[in-house]
Structures are given as C-alpha cells and as structure tokens.
Amino acid sequence: MKAKDIIEVLEQMAPLAYAEDFDNVGLLTGNANDDVTGVLVCHDALRAVIDEAIAKGCNMVVCFHPILFSGLKKITGKNYVERAVIKAIKNDIAIYAVHTALDNHKQGVNKIFCDALGLINTKVLIPKQNFIRKLVTYTTPDNHLELRNALFNAGAGSIGNYDNCSFNSLGTGTYSGNEFSNPQIGKRGEFVEAAEIKIEVTFEKHLEPKILKALFTNHIYEEVAYEIYSLENSHQHIGLGMTGELAKPMPEAEFLQFVKQKMDAQGIRHSAFTGNMVSKVAVLGGSGSFAIKNAIAAGADVFLTADLKYHQFYEAENKLLLADIGHFESERYTMNYIADYILERVEGVNVVLSQVNTNPVNYL
C-alpha cells in the first residue's frame, strides 16, 4: 500500500478543491510513492503525535489542522511547528492535512457536529460561491447519448441529490471544412447543414480537466465545439457551517447543558439568553465569528462555534444565543470520522486513532 493510495481515498472524502484559499491542505511532508506501514489519525500533528506514530509503527499521519499553515523561512526547531516537521522528515513520516476541505464537505465537520447533537433537516449555512461551471457542447444525434453518458461518468450533471442532470435541445449546425479538414459529415469545401443536439451540463470547477478529457475522447467531430461558463449560482451542498433542527425544542439553558455533555465541553461562554426556545441551531466547527450574521439571517435560535471575542458577543443583539463551546470541542469527533472513512475503504493497512490530547486550552 502506497501513500498515494491513502491520499486518493482522503481526496474522495475531502476534495482539496473544497478547501478555502487561505488554507494549506494535502500532503505536507513525505513522498506519495512511499510504502505505508500504518496511518495515525490525529487532530494536530504536534511532535508528541509524531513520537506516537513512530512508537506505533505508523509512517503516515493524517491530521485535521495543518501543522504547516504559513511559509517557513527557516527550519531550526525554534518553535513547535518546526520541531514537529523536523521530527517527521527525519523519520520519513508523511503528514497529510484535510482542514477546510473537510469543513466544506456536506458530510464533513459540521455535519458531524450536527449528528453529535441529533439535529435533523440539515443545510449548509454559507454555500460556496464561484464553484459551479457549465459546459455547452454540440454533437450528432447518433453520438449524443454516448457523449452525454461519458460526461456524466466524469462527474458532470450532479446537482445535490440528483445525478445525470442535463438539458438537451435539437437544432441545426453549419460548417464548411477547408482542404485540410476531415469532416465526419459532408465533404471538404462543402457547406453542410447537419442536425445536432446541444448538451448542457453543470459541474464542480475542479472536475474541469476530467470533463474535458471525457468530451474530447468521446466526441466524434474532428473539431469539438464547446463553451465553458463560470456560474454565479451558490453551491447549496458545499460550504461552511450548517443549520439543523432539534426533534423537540428546548429552553436555552437546558440546551447548553445538553451541548456541554454531548461535546464534552469543559465550559461554554455565551451571550445573554433571549428567552426563546431553541429549535433551529446553527453550527460552525472551529473559529466561526465571521458567520454570526449568517446564523441570524438563517433564523437560528442559537449559533454554536468557537473563538468568539468579547465584543462579538454583542453581535447577538438578542436575535439569537451565541455560544462558544471551544475550538477543539467543536471539532472533537472529526478524527473518528476520518479514521472510520479510511478503514471502510482501504484493506490491509493499520489505522490508529491518536491518544495524544492536542487541545492547547486548559480549564482550572
């Protein structure tokens, strides 16, 4: 089993194209062609975790947070990041991070958060923008089914809970081939009017190379006419945060006690109670202060996130209850999800869940 085989599975779970532009995801250290002796799944790839991987015979560490987030100009071991990277490189340990690639996935961090609380009717809180593209192409009636199916197989035409989505219209195409042409219909130099079917399909932008390969491989024309558009549509199934509903409304204080128990939070900082029952809940694992307005706009009764600053609690303005449950706590079940995902899809590799507590926040 090579590291690249594990990486392929990880990129199915959390496509790197889903990550935010500021993030640093994917393979951070190591060689994708190395054999894997074992995979250690952790939250943060600190030096203590690298030591754990060595002790447990794992030469690949899959972490949620990237240990390398911004550029390093020197690697001298002067801080915790450099010490972890040096240890990993010296011991030929690959480090792979998923972070916001999994944050943005509809089954990722925030769905895991919602599931831990038993929320139903979940929806993405902040849909991803500028992520959908549209392909328009033209082919003969005899070729259109083969071509369209090839585009579907490459990932085009998937919209939420539906696959194989397209629009097809019959029309007339015209052309005249020059002396170097080899037309499928008609002869060189001849003006041709041919029945054609226009195929329109949408796709996620990172699939474009795969979509174009399917187009050129399965199209029968010598010159393939096609257009690609960037759409302004939001991707309703990819994005940050999530909303969901409680099966039965709860008073605010009771709900926070419920959250504290379910997420094993040592303490919850929150804004003033509104006096309303909690029915609709917004969540955003990790630092989520930027989404307060989105949670209010979504009609949430409470917004659960982490790393809220003093003045940000004022932004609740009695429109909802803001609750900071802790950064690590809001993402605590992510490791289990990653480990289970690998185990279910890869045979013959030892997958270990880290036992090192990397939460840097302590409570007195």
N, C-alpha and C positions, 0 to 999 in steps of 0.2 A: 504494500500500500504506500503510495507516494503522497507527499504533502498536497500536491496539486489535486489529488482525488478528493481529499477532505475539503480543500478550497472550493472545488466545484459544488459540493453539497452545501457549503456555507453560503455560496453566492446564489443558490436556489432559495435558501432560507431568507437571505437579506441581500438582494442585488445591490452591488456597490453604487449603481446609478441612483438608488433611492436616497443616498446619503446627502446631507447638506453640504454646500460648497465649502464651508469653513472647516469641515471635518477632515480627519485623516484615518481612513478605514482601509481594510485589506491586509495584505502581507507586509508587516513592518520590519521584521528581521527574518533571515533564513533563506533557504533555497527551496523553491516549489518542487524541484525534482528529487529531493532527498526522501529516503525511506522513512516512514513514521513508525516509531516504536510504541507510541502511546500519545493520547491527547488529554491535556489537562485543561478543564474549562474553569474560568475564574471571572471575577468582576474587574479587578485591576491587576495588571501584570507587574507587580512590585518584585523587588529582589527576593523577598521571602517566598513568593509564589514560584519564582524560577528555581529556588532551592528545593521547594516541594516537588516540582516537576522532575528535577534531577533525581531526587530520592525515590520517586515512584516510577522511574524509567520512562518518562514522557519527554519526547524531544519536540513536541508541538504544544504551544499554549494558545488557546482561543479565549480572548478576553472581550469584555463588553467595552470598557473605556480604552481608548488607545493610549499606551504609555508614551508614545511619540506623538505629540499633538502639534507642536510648532517646531520649527527647524532647530537643529543643534549645530552650533559653530565649532564646538569643541566637545570631545568625549573624554573627560578626565576623571570621572567618578565623583565630582564635587557635589552632586545632588542625587535625589532618589531616582530620577529618570535615567541619568547617565549610569548609575550603579546597576540598575536593572538591565539596561541594554548591554553593558559590558559583560555582565554575567551570562546573558542569553547567547551573545555572539561567541564568547569563549567556550561555551558548552554546546555549540551547534544546535541551539533551540530556536525554532521558528515561532514568531509571535504574529498572530492574526487578530485584528480588531473588527468588530461589527458596528458598534455605536449607533449613529443616526440612520444607518442603512436598516437597522432593525427597529429603531424608533419609528420610522416612517411606514413600515410594513403593516398591513391591515391585521396580521396575526402576531405582530411583534410586541414591543414593550408595553404599549398602552392597552392592547387587548389582553395581555397577561395581567396587567393591573386591574382591568375591569373584571376579568374572570375571577381573580382572587376575591373580589368584593361581591361576586354573584350578580353583576349588572347585566341587564338584557337590552335588546334593541340598540346595540352599539353602533356609533357612527364616528367617522373621523372628524375631529374638531377643526383643524386647519388644513383643508385639502391642498395638495401640492400643485403649484402653478407652473405653467410653461413646460409641461411634461408630456403632452399628447401631440402627436403628429398625424397627418393624414396623407395617405398615398392614393393617387388617382392614376390609373393606367387604362390602356385600351388594347383589346385583342379580338381575335375572331371568335365567333360563336362556338366553333369546334374546340378552341383552346381554353375557353374561359373557365370551365369547371376545374380542369387540371391546374391552371394557374392560380385560381382563387383558393383551392384547397392547399396548394403549396404555401401561399401567403398565410393562410390560417395556421398551418403547421409550424410556421416560423414565428408565430406569436401575434400576428395581426388579427384584428377583429374581436379582441377580448375586451368586453366592457362590463365591469362589475361582475354580476352573477351570470353573465351571458358570454358565450363564445361563438365563433363563426359568424360574427356580425359584419354585414357589408351592404352596400347599395349598388345595384346593377341596372344599367339602362342601355337600351338598344339604340344605335344611331348609325350614321354613315361617315366613314373615314375616307380621306382622299390623299393621293400621293402620286408622284412621278419619280421613278428611280433613274439615276444617271448611268453612264456607261460602266461604272464600277459596281453598280448595285446588283444584289441577288434577291429580288423580291419573292416573298412567299406566294403572293397572289399577283397575277399580271406579268408583264414583260418589261424589260428595261426600256426607258424612254416613253412608256405608255402611261397615259393618265388613267388612274384606277379609282373607281368608287367602290368601296367594299363595306359590307355590313360588319359592324364592330360592336362589341359590348364594352361599355365603360364600367370599370370596377373601382369602387371607393371603399377604403378600409382605414380605420384608425389604428395606431399602435403607440406603445410607450417608446420614447425617443431613443433609449439605449439599445433598442432592438433594430435600429435602422440598418446596420451592416448585414444582419441576418435576413431582414426583409428584402433588401436589395439583392442579396445573393439568390434568394428564392425567386425573385422577379426575373432576373437575367437567366437563371438556369432553366426556368420552365416556360418562358415566353418564346413563341415560335418566330417572332419577327427578327430580321437582321438588325434593325434599329428599333430599340424599345422606347416608345414614347411614355413618359411618366412625369408626374409632378408630386412634390412633397411640400406640404404646408405645415407651419407651426400654428397650433390652435391655442386660443386663449381660454378654452374650457378648463375648469379645475378638474383634477383627478380626484373624484369623490372617495376613492378607496385607498389612496396613498396620502400620507401626511402626518403631521404632528398632533399629538393629543387625541382624545376620544371622549365622546359622551355616551352615557348609558343610563338606564333607569333601574331603580330598585323595584323588586317584585311587590314590596309593600312599603309605603312611606314611613319615615322615622323622624322623631324630633331631633333637632340638631345635636344636642349633647349626647344623646344615645347613639347617633350615627358616628360621631367622632370616637366614642369608646369602641364601637364596632370596628372602625378603621384601625384604631390603635392595636386591637387584638389581632386582626387579620394580617396586618402588615408588620407586626411585631415592632411597632414604633415605641421608642423609649419616652417620647414626648411629642405633643402636637402643638405648634404655635398657630393661633387662628385669630381672625378678625372678630368683631362683635357679632353675637348672634342676631339674626334678623327676626327671629320669632316664627319663621315659616317652617313647615315640614319639609324634609328632604325627600325628593322624589327623583329629580333628574340630577345626575352627577357628571361633572367634567373632570377628567384626569389628564395629567401630563407628567410622565416619569422624568425625574431629573429637574434641571432648572427651567421653570416654566412661567416666570413672571411676565414675560412678553405676551402671554396668551390670556391674561386676565380679561381684557376687553372681548376676546373671542368667546370666552366662557360665559360672560354676561350676555353677549349677543345671541348665544345658543340657548339662552333661557335656563341655564343651570342654576340649581339651588345652592350648590357648593362646588368649589374648584379645589381639587387635591393636587398638590405639586410640591416643589421644594425650593430652597434657597431664596425665599422671599426676604426682601429688605424692609426695614422699619416703615418707610413712607409708602411702600407698595401695599401695605395692609389697608391704607386709607382708600385705595382704589376700589375696594369692595363697595363703598358708598351705600351700604345697606341693601344692595341689589342682590347680593349673594354672600355666602360664607366662604372666606378664603382660609385654607388650611395648609400649612407647611408641615408635612409628615417626615421630612428628612430625605436627602438625596439618595443615599444608599437604600433606605427603606422603600422608597417608591419604585425601585428597580430590583428589589431583592429576589424575585422569582425568575429573573431573566437567565441566570446561569443554568437553572434546572431545565428551562425550555431549550436552551442551546444544546446541552448535553443529551437530552432526550431526542432532539431532532437528529443529531449525528448518529446516535445508537440505532434509531429506527431505520436509517438509510445506508449505513456503512457496516459491512460484516468484516469480522476478523481484525478489528482494531480495538485496543483497550482505551476506553473513555473514562476519565476520572474527574469527579467534581471536587474542586479545591476546598480544603478545610481551613484555609487561612482567611481570617476576618480582615478584610482590607478597608473596612469603614473607618475613615480617619476621625470621625466625630465621636466623642465620648460624653457621657452624661454623669453628673455627680448625683 
